[in-house]
């Protein structure tokens, strides 16, 4: 009887560990970017609609990150996203969930696109760890052949998931990295990424203090990368950026060391 009792206790403990792991909710940041193939001969030159959103492995909706459309003849140009986000395929601008997303009118061109996700749902709650997808839908002309949709699968959890998927006909230079906030460094010294940007708000000239980083990007609110540079001093330093030629608004500073990513928002107010 004692032996059976011990086996039962071990079984209960194992099930408890599995349950805890199944419902772990690790905070962190997903950074995703790609260069779209240009299509200059669309319904209006290089204009295109775009949605990027997060889904669970079963395709259920988690959160929209960007949505650019809709009006007149482009209302039905993001049908997959629209239905997934709670709306209608024929009317992407009605009843669709864009909580915390960057939204705007149809995009004028095919620039480098970049988004971040903080691991939360539309209610601001950190979602359970597991397999997720970042999905992209874009249309640049009328008709089914002028529309693309693709998903990139990643694992949200306690480990870094760093991917560079192969180029295809529509997606180039794809980069995807999930970085948990709880990531421990192999080096016992302080190697966590840190970034301080000042002044914030900025009137154009911006100083960015960093440590343990190898690259820096600055991204505007429609996902265009306006600064993309390697950092000479990886241990620590100050990077100066001149944003005076750009429009007022919110910008994301993305610092990376190849394994980890950290993001800082700044306001440009000239």
N, C-alpha and C positions, 0 to 999 in steps of 0.2 A: 504493500500500500504506500509506503514511504517513497519507493522508487517511482510509482505512477504519479504521486503527488509532485515530485521534483520535476518530472517530465512535463506535467501540466503547467507548472510555474514557468518553466523555460519557454514553453509554447506561447503562453500569455505574454511574456516579456518580449519575445520575438515579434509577435503581432503588434504589440504596442510600439516597438521601434519602427516597424513598417508603416504603421498608421501615422506616426509623427513625421516620418520622411515624406509620406504622401501629401501631407498638408503643410509642409514647410513653405514659408512665404519670404523668400530671400529678396531684400531690396537691392537695387542696382540700376544700371543704365544700359540700354541697347542703343548703339550708334549704327546707322545704316546709311550708305550712300552709293550712288551709281551715276554713270554718265549715259543718258539715253541717246540712241541713234537719232539723228536729226531727220525730219521729214518736211522739207521746205515747200512741198507742193500740196499742202492740205487744203481744207475748205476755206481757209483764210490765211494763206502764206504758211508761216511756221507756228501758228497758234495751235494749242493742244490742251485737252483737259487731263487732269491727273488726280488720282486718289492713292494714298498710301495708308494702310491701316494694319492693326495687329489682330490676329485670329488665334484661336486655340487649334489644336491638332485636328479636331473634328470640324473645322471651318466655322465654328460659332464665333460671333463678334466679340471683340474685347474693347478696342478703342481706335478711333480715327486719329491720324497724326497730321495729314494734310488733305485738303480737298479744294481743287481749283476747277470750277465750272460755274455757273450753269446759266443759261438764259436763251430763250428762243429755241433755236435748232439744236443746241447742245444739251438740253435737259435729259436726253436719253443716252448720253455718251459715257456714262459711268454706271451701267446697269448692274454689274455684279456687286460692286461696293454699295450701291444704293439699297439693294435688297438686303444685303448682309447687315447694313447699318440701320435697318428698321423701316426703310422707305419703299419706294416703288421704282421698278426698272425704267419706267418711262418719264420719271420726274425726280431727278437726283437732288433737287433743291428743296424737297418737301418731306418733313417728318424724319429726316435722317439724323443720326446722332453724330454731332461734331464737337462734343464736349472736350474742351482744352485743345482743340485742333487749330492749326493755322489754315485759314480759308481765304479764298479770294476769287477773282474773275479768271476766265480762261487765260492760260499762260501764253506769253508772246513768243517763246522760243524753247529750245531744248538744251538748257544749261545743266551742269552737274547738280544733282538733287541730293539732299541730306536731311535725315530726320533723327530725332532722339525719342526714346520711350523710357519712362521711369519705372516701368514694371507695375503700373497701377491700372485699374479699370476706370470706367466713367464716373464712378462714385469716389474715386481717389484712394481706393483700397488696394494694397499690394496683392497681386493675384498669386495663387498657389504655384509652386515650382512645377516644371514639366516642359513638354514640347509645345512650342508656339510657332507661328508663322508671321512674317512681315510680307504683306501682299501689296502689289502694285498694279494699278489699272490705268491705262491711258488710251485716248482716242485722238486722232488728228485729222480725220476726215469721215464722211458718211460712208456707211457700208461696213460689213463684218471684217474685211481684209485690212482695214485701217485702225484696228483696235488690238491692243495686247493686254494680257494679264499674266502675271507670274508671281509665285510665292517662294519665299526662302525660309526654310525651316531651321530653327535653332533651339537650344536647350536653355531655359531659364532656371538657374539653380545656384549652387554655391561655388561652381567652377566657371572659369572664363571659357566662353565659346567664341573663338576667333576664326572667321571664315573669309575666304576670297574666292567666291564661285567663278567658274570659267565664263568668259565672254560668250555672248550669243548674238543673234542678229539685232536685238533691240537693247540689250543690257551690256554695258562695258564698264570695266574697272569697279566691279562691285566689291564693297567692303561691308562686313557685318561683324559686330563684336558685342557680345553681352559681357558686361563686367559687374560682378556682384560687389556690393559695398563692403562685404565681409571678407574680400580676398586678402589672404595673408601673403606677405612677401617671403621668398626663399632666403633672401639676404636678411640678416638680423638687424642691419641698420635701417633707418627710416627711409623706405623707398616708396612710400605712398605718394601719389600724385597730388600736388597742391597748385592752385592758381589764384592769384589776386590781381584784379584788374582795377585800375584807377586812372583818372577820376571817373566816377560812375554816378551820374550821367557824364558822358564825354561830349566835348564840343568839336571833336574830330581827332585829336591826338590822344592815343590810348597807350598806357604802359601796362604790360602784362608780366607780373613776376611769377616764376614757375620753379619747380624742382623735379628732378628725376623724369624728365620728358624728352622726347626726341622729335616731336612734330607738333605743329599748331595749325588750326584752321579757324576761320571766322566765317560764320554762315548767317545770311539774312533770313527774314521770316518767311520767304517763299522757297527756302531750301537751296539758294544759290551760294556756292562757296566763293567768297570774295578774297580770302587770304588762304593760301595753302603753302606752308613753308616748313623746312627742316630746321631744327634748333641746333646751333653749333655747340653750345655748352649744355650737355645732358644733365649735369648735376643740379645746377641752379643758374638762374640768370634773369634778365629783364628783356622782353621783346617789345619793341615800339611799333605800333601800327598807326598809319594815317588814314582815317576813315572820312576825311573831310569831303571827299568827292561822292560820298554815298548819302542816300536819303535818311532822314531822321526815322528812328524806330528802334525795335528790339533786335539785338544780334546775339548769337551764341558763339562763345569761344570754346573750342574743343581742343583739349590738350591730350596727347597720347604718348605712351612709351612702347607701343607695339603690342603690349599685353593688357594694359589698363587704359581707361579713358575717363576723363572728368570734364564736366561742362560748366561754364559760367555764363550767366546772362548779363548783358550790359545794355544801357540805353544810350543811343546817339541823339543828342539834342543840340543842334548848332544854333 
